[in-house]
Amino acid sequence: MGAFFVAFNLPFLFVGYKHIGKTFVISTFIGVVALALFVTLLHPVPSLTGDLLLAAVFGGVFVGTGVGIIIKNGGSLDGGMPRSS
């Protein structure tokens, strides 16, 4: 899954390099590789709950926390230009 994620994002990184710039693509590539690495490492870890609703709630809380941290520090989530501080 991690290798697929990196391969899937390569065309987007190329387009980002053409339109946004090298610095943005390098930082995005580091994020993509880190996510792929953690997906690969955490795949064999068993789930904490079998309840789908509880898993969705916990997933939403963790994703929301991560998104908040990224936005607070001026990061980019969707290919838009990061805001300057």
Summary of the structure (lengths in Angstrom):
residues: 85
radius of gyration: 15.2
end to end distance: 35.1
largest distance: 44.2
contacts: 173
relative contact order: 0.12
helix: 71%
strand: 0%
